[in-house]
């Protein structure tokens, strides 16, 4: 129930901002607005302002619209003909149509800026053990090394890295752009002790998913190999492992961090599901103990993995990442631009077959993430709102009939040839746009169901 509630809050707010952009620009251009509706169907709430605009909150909140005085939609009194939308010069019509998506992008800038100014606790950019066989492992990166800055190919300026989240974001962008990077390791960019090139272009990245993160290899920040909660009926409890034990070595191999220990536990079961007993050397209350731990096999997809029934890893060291107001606003603009560019790149790759159509998400995924982000706190929810608001703005600017971007394409045609498309062509394009949009929505919902049920 809470997932549905937070989804309605999120989608209602973003639709209201989008339609408010159209509404405010129409008012600024002198075009009378007859109705401002959030949702479709039976009105739940309605009221009028002094200008005569009817405001409506309807029963089905998956959309909205602004109905303006327009000779194409009904009769217009002669004395108001000059105020109608279809009587406005091209620049005003284009401004009114573009104002909705731009309002969503503007909201994203403000939300990202607010989070950056408020400050967010994030893991320090200290590396955990690279994933086996990954680019990071092959480059020689080691657990416990601190990344001070990232230099992207064809860019002489090294970008400082303040947190592990920032590091992973920059690496993901570089991989999708098929650009190599160089990591500067040390306490600060000017005090870097060594630089490590990462050939991310060779990944030929197609999708933003867990597999891409695994192939890059920097999956998680450094975490001490300390045992957390131990389940009473698990393999760890049976071996005498206790909460708070620090694992120093497994089979005489020193343990560098929790990620490495988790990997060794997972791979302790062979292809037939037979576990191998491990000799753990642990530190407990200043004493060193030797314990024989036999992970229990568990089927995961087509493979067997080992489990010990205990939480492995202490919380990573955190740092509060916060900006001054102007820097936060600049961060909001930059992040909105980066997310918009990334969205367009992924859409373009899906069109030409270079990226999987599985990347499309629909309302079920949005609802799921709305509930999950709200459960994590207001910072996570606001960040989620900023991401969806950016996506909504970009989507509506696509040159697809029935979307705002499609109308802008009509206006571009009108600006070039001196007349709008004929009504017959407009009708054909609208029907084609509806078919394409319905196909995309169907595919997105199928992807949603696959994620949620798979």
C-alpha positions as CSV (number, residue, x, y, z in Angstrom):
1,X,0.0,0.0,0.0
2,X,2.8,2.4,0.8
3,X,4.4,1.7,-2.6
4,X,1.2,2.8,-4.3
5,X,0.9,5.9,-2.1
6,X,4.5,7.0,-2.8
7,X,4.0,6.3,-6.5
8,X,0.9,8.5,-6.6
9,X,2.8,11.3,-4.7
10,X,5.7,11.1,-7.1
11,X,3.8,10.9,-10.4
12,X,1.2,13.4,-9.2
13,X,3.9,16.0,-8.4
14,X,5.8,15.5,-11.6
15,X,2.7,15.7,-13.8
16,X,1.6,18.8,-11.9
17,X,5.0,20.5,-12.5
18,X,4.9,19.5,-16.2
19,X,1.4,20.9,-16.7
20,X,2.2,24.0,-14.6
21,X,5.0,24.8,-17.1
22,X,2.5,24.8,-20.0
23,X,0.0,26.8,-17.9
24,X,2.4,29.5,-16.7
25,X,3.8,30.0,-20.2
26,X,0.3,30.2,-21.7
27,X,-0.7,32.9,-19.1
28,X,2.5,34.8,-19.8
29,X,1.7,34.7,-23.5
30,X,-1.8,36.0,-22.9
31,X,-3.6,32.8,-23.9
32,X,-6.6,32.0,-21.8
33,X,-6.5,28.6,-20.0
34,X,-9.9,26.9,-19.7
35,X,-8.9,23.9,-17.7
36,X,-5.8,22.7,-15.8
37,X,-6.3,19.0,-15.0
38,X,-4.1,16.5,-13.1
39,X,-5.3,13.1,-14.1
40,X,-8.2,11.9,-16.3
41,X,-11.7,10.6,-15.7
42,X,-14.1,11.7,-13.1
43,X,-13.1,14.9,-11.2
44,X,-12.5,14.4,-7.5
45,X,-11.7,18.1,-6.8
46,X,-12.4,21.2,-8.9
47,X,-12.2,25.0,-8.4
48,X,-11.8,28.2,-10.4
49,X,-9.5,31.1,-10.1
50,X,-10.3,34.7,-10.9
51,X,-9.2,34.4,-14.5
52,X,-11.8,31.7,-15.0
53,X,-9.5,28.7,-15.3
54,X,-11.0,25.5,-13.9
55,X,-8.5,23.4,-11.9
56,X,-9.3,19.7,-11.6
57,X,-7.8,16.7,-9.8
58,X,-9.3,13.6,-11.5
59,X,-9.6,10.0,-10.5
60,X,-6.9,8.5,-12.8
61,X,-3.6,10.3,-12.0
62,X,-1.5,8.8,-14.9
63,X,-1.3,12.0,-16.9
64,X,-2.7,15.5,-17.2
65,X,-3.5,18.3,-19.6
66,X,-3.9,22.0,-20.0
67,X,-6.9,23.0,-22.2
68,X,-6.4,26.5,-23.8
69,X,-8.7,28.6,-25.8
70,X,-8.1,27.1,-29.3
71,X,-10.1,27.4,-32.5
72,X,-9.2,23.9,-33.5
73,X,-11.0,22.5,-30.4
74,X,-14.2,24.5,-30.3
75,X,-15.8,27.8,-31.2
76,X,-14.0,31.0,-30.1
77,X,-15.9,34.2,-29.6
78,X,-14.9,36.8,-32.2
79,X,-13.7,39.3,-29.6
80,X,-11.3,36.6,-28.2
81,X,-10.1,35.2,-31.5
82,X,-6.7,37.1,-31.2
83,X,-6.1,35.4,-27.8
84,X,-6.6,31.8,-29.0
85,X,-3.6,29.5,-29.0
86,X,-3.9,28.7,-32.7
87,X,-3.8,32.5,-33.5
88,X,-0.5,33.1,-31.7
89,X,2.7,33.6,-33.5
90,X,5.0,30.6,-33.9
91,X,7.4,31.6,-31.2
92,X,4.7,31.8,-28.6
93,X,3.2,28.4,-29.5
94,X,6.6,26.8,-29.4
95,X,7.3,28.4,-26.0
96,X,4.1,27.1,-24.5
97,X,4.6,23.6,-25.8
98,X,8.3,23.5,-24.7
99,X,7.5,24.9,-21.2
100,X,6.2,21.6,-19.9
101,X,9.3,19.5,-20.4
102,X,11.6,22.4,-19.4
103,X,9.6,22.7,-16.1
104,X,10.5,19.0,-15.4
105,X,14.1,19.6,-16.2
106,X,14.1,22.7,-14.1
107,X,12.6,20.8,-11.2
108,X,15.3,18.1,-11.5
109,X,18.0,20.8,-11.3
110,X,16.5,22.2,-8.1
111,X,16.1,18.8,-6.5
112,X,19.6,17.7,-7.3
113,X,20.9,21.1,-6.0
114,X,18.8,20.7,-2.8
115,X,20.3,17.3,-2.1
116,X,23.8,18.5,-2.9
117,X,23.4,21.6,-0.6
118,X,21.9,19.6,2.3
119,X,24.6,17.0,2.2
120,X,24.4,13.2,1.8
121,X,26.4,10.6,3.8
122,X,28.3,8.5,1.2
123,X,31.0,5.9,1.4
124,X,34.5,7.2,1.0
125,X,36.2,6.5,-2.3
126,X,38.3,3.6,-0.9
127,X,38.3,0.5,-3.1
128,X,37.1,-2.9,-2.1
129,X,38.6,-6.0,-3.7
130,X,38.0,-5.8,-7.5
131,X,35.8,-8.5,-9.0
132,X,37.7,-11.5,-10.3
133,X,38.5,-11.1,-14.0
134,X,37.3,-7.5,-14.2
135,X,39.0,-4.6,-15.8
136,X,39.9,-3.2,-12.3
137,X,41.6,-6.4,-11.3
138,X,43.6,-6.7,-14.5
139,X,44.7,-3.1,-14.1
140,X,46.3,-4.0,-10.7
141,X,44.0,-2.1,-8.4
142,X,44.0,-3.3,-4.8
143,X,41.6,-3.3,-1.9
144,X,42.2,-0.3,0.4
145,X,43.5,2.1,-2.2
146,X,41.9,5.5,-2.2
147,X,40.8,7.2,-5.5
148,X,41.5,10.9,-5.4
149,X,40.5,11.9,-9.0
150,X,39.4,10.5,-12.4
151,X,40.8,11.6,-15.7
152,X,38.7,10.7,-18.7
153,X,40.2,10.1,-22.1
154,X,40.5,13.3,-24.3
155,X,40.1,15.5,-21.1
156,X,43.2,16.9,-19.6
157,X,41.4,17.9,-16.4
158,X,41.2,15.4,-13.6
159,X,37.8,15.4,-11.8
160,X,38.2,15.1,-8.0
161,X,36.3,12.2,-6.5
162,X,34.7,12.8,-3.1
163,X,32.8,9.5,-2.6
164,X,32.5,6.0,-3.9
165,X,29.1,6.9,-5.5
166,X,30.8,9.7,-7.5
167,X,33.5,7.3,-8.6
168,X,31.0,4.7,-9.8
169,X,28.9,7.3,-11.6
170,X,31.9,8.6,-13.5
171,X,33.1,5.1,-14.5
172,X,29.7,4.1,-15.7
173,X,29.4,7.2,-17.9
174,X,32.8,6.6,-19.3
175,X,32.1,3.0,-20.0
176,X,28.8,3.8,-21.9
177,X,30.7,6.5,-23.9
178,X,33.4,3.9,-24.6
179,X,36.1,6.1,-23.2
180,X,39.1,5.0,-21.2
181,X,39.9,6.6,-17.8
182,X,42.9,7.0,-15.5
183,X,42.5,6.8,-11.8
184,X,44.7,8.9,-9.6
185,X,45.3,7.2,-6.3
186,X,46.2,8.9,-3.1
187,X,44.9,11.2,-0.3
188,X,44.2,14.1,-2.7
189,X,44.7,14.8,-6.5
190,X,47.8,16.9,-5.9
191,X,49.2,14.1,-3.6
192,X,48.5,11.2,-5.9
193,X,51.0,8.4,-5.4
194,X,50.3,6.5,-8.6
195,X,47.9,6.5,-11.6
196,X,46.2,3.5,-13.0
197,X,44.6,3.4,-16.5
198,X,41.3,1.5,-16.9
199,X,40.6,0.6,-20.6
200,X,36.8,0.8,-20.3
201,X,36.3,1.3,-24.1
202,X,37.1,-2.4,-24.6
203,X,34.0,-3.3,-22.6
204,X,31.7,-2.2,-25.5
205,X,29.1,-1.4,-22.8
206,X,25.5,-1.8,-24.0
207,X,23.4,-1.7,-20.8
208,X,23.4,0.1,-17.4
209,X,23.1,-3.0,-15.2
210,X,24.8,-5.0,-12.5
211,X,26.7,-6.9,-15.2
212,X,28.4,-3.7,-16.3
213,X,29.4,-2.8,-12.7
214,X,30.8,-6.3,-12.3
215,X,32.8,-6.1,-15.6
216,X,34.3,-2.8,-14.4
217,X,35.1,-4.5,-11.2
218,X,34.6,-1.8,-8.5
219,X,31.5,-3.2,-7.0
220,X,31.6,-1.9,-3.5
221,X,33.7,0.4,-1.2
222,X,36.2,-1.1,1.2
223,X,34.7,-2.8,4.2
224,X,36.5,-4.6,7.0
225,X,36.1,-8.4,7.0
226,X,34.1,-8.4,10.3
227,X,31.2,-10.8,10.9
228,X,27.9,-9.2,11.6
229,X,24.7,-11.0,12.6
230,X,25.1,-14.8,12.7
231,X,22.0,-16.9,12.1
232,X,21.6,-19.6,14.7
233,X,21.1,-22.4,12.2
234,X,23.7,-21.3,9.7
235,X,27.1,-22.8,8.8
236,X,29.0,-20.0,10.6
237,X,27.2,-20.6,13.9
238,X,27.8,-24.4,13.6
239,X,31.6,-23.6,13.2
240,X,31.6,-21.4,16.3
241,X,31.8,-18.0,14.4
242,X,30.5,-15.2,16.5
243,X,29.3,-11.7,15.7
244,X,32.2,-9.2,15.9
245,X,34.8,-11.8,14.8
246,X,37.4,-10.3,12.4
247,X,38.5,-12.8,9.7
248,X,42.2,-12.5,9.2
249,X,42.9,-15.3,6.8
250,X,41.1,-18.2,4.9
251,X,43.2,-21.3,4.2
252,X,46.4,-19.3,5.0
253,X,45.4,-16.6,2.5
254,X,45.2,-13.1,4.1
255,X,41.8,-11.5,3.8
256,X,42.0,-7.9,2.5
257,X,38.4,-6.9,2.9
258,X,34.8,-8.1,3.2
259,X,34.2,-8.3,-0.6
260,X,37.1,-10.8,-1.0
261,X,35.8,-12.9,1.9
262,X,32.3,-13.0,0.4
263,X,33.8,-14.0,-3.0
264,X,35.7,-16.9,-1.4
265,X,32.6,-18.1,0.5
266,X,30.6,-18.1,-2.7
267,X,33.2,-20.0,-4.7
268,X,33.7,-22.7,-2.0
269,X,31.1,-24.9,-3.7
270,X,32.0,-26.9,-6.9
271,X,29.9,-27.3,-10.0
272,X,28.2,-30.4,-8.5
273,X,27.2,-28.5,-5.3
274,X,29.8,-30.1,-3.1
275,X,31.1,-27.6,-0.4
276,X,34.8,-27.4,0.6
277,X,35.7,-26.8,4.3
278,X,37.6,-23.6,4.8
279,X,40.1,-22.9,7.7
280,X,39.3,-19.4,9.0
281,X,41.7,-17.5,11.2
282,X,39.7,-15.0,13.2
283,X,40.5,-12.4,15.8
284,X,38.2,-12.3,18.8
285,X,38.7,-10.0,21.8
286,X,42.4,-9.8,21.2
287,X,42.8,-13.6,20.7
288,X,43.4,-15.5,17.5
289,X,41.4,-18.6,16.8
290,X,41.3,-21.2,14.0
291,X,37.8,-22.3,12.9
292,X,36.8,-24.9,10.3
293,X,33.8,-23.4,8.3
294,X,31.9,-25.5,5.8
295,X,29.7,-23.2,3.7
296,X,26.4,-24.7,2.7
297,X,25.5,-25.0,-1.0
298,X,22.6,-23.0,-2.4
299,X,21.3,-23.0,-5.9
300,X,21.4,-19.6,-7.6
301,X,20.2,-19.7,-11.2
302,X,22.3,-22.3,-13.0
303,X,25.1,-22.4,-10.5
304,X,25.9,-23.4,-7.0
305,X,27.2,-20.9,-4.4
306,X,28.3,-21.1,-0.8
307,X,26.5,-19.5,2.1
308,X,27.5,-19.3,5.8
309,X,24.4,-17.8,7.3
310,X,26.1,-14.6,8.6
311,X,26.4,-11.0,7.6
312,X,29.9,-10.4,6.3
313,X,31.4,-6.9,6.4
314,X,31.4,-3.8,8.6
315,X,29.7,-0.6,7.4
316,X,32.1,1.4,5.1
317,X,33.6,4.6,6.3
318,X,31.3,7.5,5.5
319,X,31.8,11.1,4.5
320,X,29.1,13.8,4.3
321,X,29.3,15.3,0.7
322,X,27.8,18.8,0.8
323,X,28.2,21.9,-1.5
324,X,27.8,25.6,-1.0
325,X,24.6,27.0,-2.5
326,X,26.1,28.2,-5.8
327,X,28.2,25.0,-6.1
328,X,25.1,22.9,-5.3
329,X,23.1,24.7,-8.1
330,X,26.0,24.1,-10.5
331,X,25.9,20.4,-9.5
332,X,22.2,20.3,-10.1
333,X,22.6,21.7,-13.6
334,X,25.5,19.3,-14.4
335,X,23.8,16.2,-13.0
336,X,20.6,17.0,-14.9
337,X,22.6,17.5,-18.1
338,X,24.5,14.2,-17.6
339,X,21.4,12.2,-16.9
340,X,19.6,13.7,-19.9
341,X,22.6,13.0,-22.2
342,X,22.9,9.4,-20.8
343,X,19.2,8.9,-21.4
344,X,19.4,10.1,-25.0
345,X,22.5,8.0,-25.6
346,X,20.7,4.9,-24.4
347,X,17.6,5.6,-26.4
348,X,19.7,6.1,-29.6
349,X,21.6,2.8,-28.9
350,X,18.3,1.0,-28.4
351,X,17.0,2.3,-31.8
352,X,20.1,1.1,-33.7
353,X,20.3,-2.2,-31.8
354,X,23.4,-1.4,-29.8
355,X,21.6,-1.5,-26.4
356,X,19.0,-3.9,-25.1
357,X,15.4,-2.9,-25.0
358,X,15.4,-4.4,-21.5
359,X,16.5,-0.9,-20.4
360,X,13.0,0.5,-20.9
361,X,11.1,0.9,-17.6
362,X,7.4,1.5,-17.1
363,X,5.0,2.5,-14.3
364,X,5.5,-0.7,-12.3
365,X,9.2,-0.2,-12.0
366,X,8.7,3.5,-11.1
367,X,6.2,2.5,-8.4
368,X,8.6,-0.1,-7.0
369,X,11.4,2.3,-6.8
370,X,9.2,5.1,-5.4
371,X,8.3,2.8,-2.4
372,X,11.9,1.6,-2.0
373,X,13.4,5.1,-2.1
374,X,10.8,6.5,0.3
375,X,11.7,3.7,2.8
376,X,15.3,4.8,2.6
377,X,14.5,8.4,3.6
378,X,13.7,11.7,2.1
379,X,17.1,12.2,0.5
380,X,16.8,9.0,-1.5
381,X,13.2,9.9,-2.5
382,X,14.1,13.4,-3.6
383,X,17.0,11.9,-5.7
384,X,14.5,9.4,-7.2
385,X,12.1,12.3,-8.0
386,X,14.9,14.2,-9.7
387,X,15.9,11.2,-11.9
388,X,12.3,10.5,-13.0
389,X,11.6,14.3,-13.6
390,X,14.7,14.4,-15.9
391,X,13.5,11.3,-17.7
392,X,10.0,12.7,-18.1
393,X,11.4,16.0,-19.5
394,X,13.7,14.2,-22.0
395,X,10.9,11.8,-23.0
396,X,8.5,14.6,-23.8
397,X,11.1,16.4,-25.9
398,X,11.5,13.4,-28.3
399,X,10.3,14.2,-31.8
400,X,7.4,11.7,-31.5
401,X,3.8,12.8,-32.5
402,X,1.5,13.1,-29.5
403,X,4.4,14.2,-27.4
404,X,5.5,17.8,-26.9
405,X,8.6,17.1,-29.0
406,X,6.4,16.1,-31.9
407,X,4.5,19.4,-31.8
408,X,7.8,21.2,-31.7
409,X,8.8,19.3,-34.9
410,X,5.6,20.5,-36.5
411,X,6.5,24.1,-35.6
412,X,10.0,23.5,-37.0
413,X,8.4,22.4,-40.3
414,X,6.2,25.5,-40.2
415,X,9.2,27.7,-39.6
416,X,11.1,26.2,-42.6
417,X,8.4,25.9,-45.2
418,X,6.2,28.8,-44.0
419,X,3.0,26.8,-43.4
420,X,2.0,24.0,-40.9
421,X,1.6,20.4,-42.0
422,X,-1.8,19.7,-43.6
423,X,-4.6,18.3,-41.3
424,X,-4.5,15.0,-43.2
425,X,-0.8,14.6,-42.5
426,X,-1.2,15.7,-38.9
427,X,-3.9,13.0,-38.4
428,X,-1.7,10.3,-40.0
429,X,1.3,11.3,-37.8
430,X,-0.8,11.4,-34.7
431,X,-2.1,7.8,-35.4
432,X,1.5,6.6,-36.0
433,X,2.7,8.3,-32.9
434,X,0.0,6.6,-30.8
435,X,0.9,3.2,-32.2
436,X,4.6,3.7,-31.4
437,X,3.9,5.1,-27.9
438,X,1.5,2.1,-27.2
439,X,4.2,-0.3,-28.4
440,X,6.8,1.3,-26.2
441,X,4.5,1.3,-23.2
442,X,3.7,-2.4,-23.7
443,X,7.3,-3.3,-23.9
444,X,8.1,-1.2,-20.8
445,X,5.3,-3.0,-18.9
446,X,6.6,-6.4,-20.0
447,X,10.1,-5.4,-18.8
448,X,8.6,-4.3,-15.5
449,X,6.8,-7.7,-15.0
450,X,10.0,-9.6,-15.9
451,X,12.0,-7.6,-13.3
452,X,9.5,-7.9,-10.6
453,X,8.6,-11.5,-11.1
454,X,12.0,-12.8,-12.3
